[in-house]
Amino acid sequence: MKLSIIILAAGLGKRMRSEQPKVLHQLADKPLIRHVVNAALTLKPDNINIVYGYKGEQVRKAIIDTHINWIEQAQQLGTGHAVAQVMPKIADDALVLVLCGDVPLISPTTLQTLCSQADANSLGLLTVELDNPQGYGRVIRNAQGQVERIVEEKDANANQKKIREVNAGVYSIPATHLRRWLALLNNDNAQGEYYLTDIIALAAQENLPIHTTQTDNSYEVMGVNDRTQLATLERYYQTQQVNRLMLAGVTVLDPTRLDIRGTVQTGHDVSIDVNVILEGEIILGDRVKIGPHTVIRNAKIGDDVEILSHSVIDDVVIGAGCCIGPFARLRPGTLLAEKVKIGNFVEMKKSKVDHGSKISHLSYIGDSEVGSDVNIGAGTITCNYDGANKYKTIIEDRVFIGSDTQLVAPVTVGAGSTIGAGSTITKNTPPDALTLTRTRQETIVGWQRPRKKS
């Protein structure tokens, strides 16, 4: 059978108390709905259909890298009404998988199991048993254990509310049956909505088999209705991610104080200290050490690199044996070769540094090419911006630059040359020579500092 996936994402999310659509709130630095779409894509469906409503253009802009059929639900009249809006786009011979856009941790394995149980004359229902089922629709079974219907919380009586097996809001349904049942729904209930859950009773009345897949992991079917639930899922997700790293051989000094907001590949004997954030795509080589309070985003880090505390690494490549920080900031486009030293309070942007060079403290290096075995003194600045355009600084091999130097780009510092401390270099300097721009030191006797006017 063809597979058509419907993701329900039209809700306002009043309990989030936000102007942002609920499905755009983020878990692990990605919108909730992005997690659901990623799970859906693993099934290789024939099409994915998203029902949007409140501030729908924002939702559409969040998923622009995947082909989606977008269907607007102008009035939010219930889940049954939402699915009905999509059915004109669904082929009769399709299996329809219905997902919720605010259930971000649904497992692809669970979805595959659910879909595998369905055929042209049966449907699949995902359930879970909860110690506290409050707020969920209860699964009602007959004496033979067969599913008869689902009763929503607001419509349930006292005995039904004691049932612990609840509806997870995920279904696999043949399109021909679904189309017919949707036409039979009514809104005669406590909320005055067209419940998709009512199709379960219709299927039971027709004696169609209802296969239930029950997950033992309540987190994967937990929806996000408020920020407390969002924080609960975030912490669960982070725990799972950190556990995977540790099982892969990474030493994490405090698993509760590492956040992973992307993908991480690691070599052997990697060590990560507390309060570290890893975002985007990250590759860590063997024996990498990451100090506390460090943020790393989209980086490739070679073997034996040490990143000291409070450093920010963003979209860079760091060669083997480098030492970074503390309090260093490496911005996008930075490329470091082997055994480079970037020290405290050094900021770099869109620059290449060859092997063995040192920029030890209090410097800004931007739009630059730095050769090998270069020593850049404290307080050195590459003046790469004239207020309108950016220019490049080239520092060739074995250059020694004294402290408090300004290199006004475009400029080239010749190989083996020395720049005296406190210089402002505006022209290319020759190789193997001393260049400085200071005036001769003199003392003015009797000079007085300016004083404030009374």
Number of C-alpha atoms within 10 A of each C-alpha: 13 16 22 25 25 27 25 23 27 28 22 19 18 12 11 18 13 13 11 15 22 27 28 18 18 17 21 17 14 15 20 25 27 19 21 22 21 14 18 24 15 13 15 12 15 12 17 21 22 27 25 27 21 21 14 19 10 13 24 13 9 14 14 9 7 10 10 14 13 17 20 17 24 14 12 17 15 18 20 21 21 28 23 17 14 19 18 9 12 20 15 17 14 19 27 28 24 20 24 24 27 28 23 30 21 24 18 16 11 15 21 13 14 22 21 11 16 23 16 14 14 17 26 24 25 21 23 21 19 15 9 12 18 14 11 20 26 26 25 18 13 9 6 6 8 15 20 18 21 24 22 23 17 13 15 15 11 8 7 17 21 14 18 18 20 25 25 25 20 22 27 28 26 25 22 18 19 22 17 12 19 20 11 11 18 14 15 10 12 11 13 11 17 22 24 22 22 20 21 21 18 20 21 15 11 8 12 14 16 22 18 19 19 19 16 12 13 16 17 19 23 20 21 23 17 15 14 11 14 21 14 13 22 18 16 14 21 20 17 12 19 21 15 13 18 14 9 15 15 21 18 20 14 13 19 13 18 22 23 21 19 17 13 18 12 18 16 15 16 23 18 22 20 19 19 23 18 20 20 16 16 19 15 22 20 18 19 25 21 25 22 21 19 24 20 23 20 20 22 18 24 23 20 21 25 21 27 21 22 21 27 21 24 20 19 23 21 25 23 21 21 25 22 28 25 22 21 26 23 27 19 18 17 24 21 26 20 21 21 26 22 29 24 22 21 25 23 25 19 18 22 20 27 21 21 19 25 23 27 22 23 20 26 20 26 25 23 24 19 26 21 21 20 25 21 26 21 22 20 25 22 24 23 21 15 10 6 5 7 13 16 20 23 21 27 21 21 21 25 22 27 20 20 18 24 21 25 21 23 19 21 22 26 19 20 18 22 22 24 19 20 17 20 20 22 15 13 18 20 15 18 14 14 14 20 17 14 11 7 5 5 6 6 6 6 6 7 7 6 6 6 5 4 3
